[in-house]
Amino acid sequence: MAAIPLSSWLSRRLGSGGDQPWCRMALATDASLETAVATVARQLRGAGQADLALVFASASYASDLPRLLPLLQERLQARHWLGCLAGGVIGTAPEAPPRELEREPGLSVTLLRLPGARLHPFAIQPQQLPDLDGPAAPWLDLLGPAEQAQQLAASRSMLLLVDPGFSGINDLISGLDYACPQAAKLGGIACPHSASGDSLLFANAVHGGAVGCLIDGGWELQPVVAQGCRPIGPVFEVEDAQRNVVLQLSRDDRRSTPVAALQAILTELTPEERELVKHSLFLGVGRDSFRLEADGDTGTPTFLVRNLIGVDPRNGAVAVAERMRVGQQVQFQLRDAQTSRQELLQLLERQRRRPGEPLAALLFACLGRGQGLYGRPDGDVTVAREVFAALPVAGAFCNGEIGPVAGSTHLHGYTASWAFLVPTDATSTDTAPSDAA
């Protein structure tokens, strides 16, 4: 094991001011918002001025959401505040392992001190979205002043949270990829709720649309996207499709309907796998930009996993939660706890071998994961502790997860989208201020 000085390890995790980076996390489970804020403030007592505060609150606090940031800001200090309402929260209390709170009140607060970082928070309203066929400049204008456009476009990382009422999420993701092609974009869709108002937290108020923060300079977010599926059967090519409906597939010059292709696959499956097909069958979809050759670490092709949302028994067609095109490569996929765990473990082991010691990790997990997938609490964070034993984790259970696959950003389902906050080589040389005007 590679050892680091105890003082260095502590300085990264205890907020004590100065120029050392640090992360402080708190987690409360109180039913009352005021009591939860008091619990968090007590756990974070003594923390210095943070550069960025991340706040994730469970839906049980939805009616009190406008009061949350003002209450926290009376007790805690941070230059920038960002967060959302979540279907469940993920957090780490002091001297405790990370937890996933799915069906109970939860308030997770993270304070980060990031010397050398350039942080550019932004808020976007749906009516502001530019034309995807136009230049990149209007998209950059959404993120910051025009004089900073070149710096924003070159950013390495973006944290992105989207309100569930935002109707142009895919256009937003495509436009941000266009504007900031080098930035790894990670985050998720906040939780819908029955209370009035929006679901995002930004600065000192509740927001709709989308909010986020570009992170550059001495720090970056390194992505790990775990889709949690394994392929069954061969890779097919789409021969005929209309919008999101696949009508014909081919393999080795033999054509068949998707249903006929699936029926042939079912004959090769075990009884346990056939049982999984009833409720855990998906379709892996390749794109022109996807590298379908085998991955050196996993030995499997790279696909974007999408829901199968319907079958037409009259013609054997299937409807997919994705617009389909003739010539795309597809493969049926199964999702189960063991596969999800093994895939995540492999991806995290690969992340551990990357340069740089993570200061913290953020997890944006689908509501369909957690206990529903693993059959026990804390499924994803327990796997993470096998690889990163002492790493603090915070995040949210989302209505859709945002993360890159094969070089492009996508909106996912049933996925765990991880963001590892890691210092870059610029940390020791970049003297830029830690916040932007």
Buried (B, 14 or more C-beta within 10 A) or exposed (E): EEEEEEEEEEBBBBBEEEEBBBBBBBBBBBEBBEBBBBBBBEBBEEBBEBBBBBBBBBBBBBBBBBBBBEBBBEBBEBBBBBBBBBBBBBBBBBEEBBBBBBEEBBBBBBBBBBBBBBBBBBBBEBEBBBEEEEEBEBBBBBBBEEEBBEBBBEBBBBBBBBBBEBEBBEBBBBBBBBBBEEBBBBBBBBBBBEEEBBBBBBEEBBBBBBBBBBBBBBBBBBBBBBBBBBBBBEBBBBBBBEEBBBBBBBBEEEBBBBBEBBEEBBEEBEEEBEEBBEEBBBBBBBBEEBEBEEEEEEEBBBBBBBBBEEBBEEEBBBBBBBEBEEEBBBBBBBBBBEBBBBBBBBBBEBBEEEEBBBBBBBBBBBBBBBBEBBEEBBBBBBBBBEBBEEBBBBBBBBBBBBBBBBEBBBBBBBBBBBBBBBBBEBBEEBEBEBBBE
